[in-house]
């Protein structure tokens, strides 16, 4: 999967990693993430939830286009996403 950024830093980029001194490879995060239904995804975007960073990753046409911190979303949306992965 192509990415606009091969690494996302923990600090300042919305990446709530356990170790803020490390950067997490976005492609690695995508592979670790769980496929989810994300109602806000548009134009054929595919969504995955990365539990360790509590982040929703959106990809379109084979490229990751955005990362969304789940804590920045409404409570109902956070519950909806987390319930999908707790069932897996």
N, C-alpha and C positions, 0 to 999 in steps of 0.2 A: 504494500500500500504506500503510495506516495504521500508525503506530507509537506506542508509549506515550511514547517519547522521540524527539524529532526530531534530536537531536544526542547523540553519545556522546563525552565528553572522553577524550583520550588517556591521561591519568594518572588512576589510581585506579579506573577503570571496566573494567579488563581489555581495554583497547584498545591494543595494542602497535603504534602508528603510527610511521612513520619520523620524523615531526616532532612531538614531544610538546607543542608549543605550539598546534597546530591541533586542531580538533575535526572528526571525520568524520561526515557525515550518514549515518545508518543506512540510509535508503532508497537512497542512492548506493552504499553498501557492498553492499546486497542486489543491486542491478543489476549490480555488478562481479563478484559471487560466482558460483561454479560450482555447479550443482545436484549433489547427492551423495546416496548412500544412507547414512543415519545410523541404525544399529540402535537407538540409545538414544532416538530420536524416538518420542513416544507420541501417541495420540489424534489421528491425522491430521496431525501436524506435518510440514512440509516443511523440508528442510535444504539449506543452501548453504554452501560453503566460500569464505571471503574470504582469498585468498592473501597479500595485502599485510599484513594484520593477523594472519594465522595464526589465524583465528577461524571457528567454526561458528555460523551464524545459523539460528535456528529460527523458523518462522512457522506460525501456525494461523489458518485462516479469514481470510486476508488481512492479518493483523497480525503483526509481528515480536514474538515473546514472550520470546526470550532470546538472549544471545550467550555462547558458550563459548570460552574460550581453549584452543586445542588443546594447549598445553604443560601444561595442568592435567589432561589425560587420560592414560590408560595408554599406554605405548609402542606396543603392538599397535594401539590405536585410532588413534593419530597416523599410523602407517604406512598403515593401511587407508584413511584419509581422503585422505592425500597421494597415494597410488597412484591413486586415482580421478581426480584432477585432472592428474596427470602424463601420463595417457593421452590427455588432450584436447588 
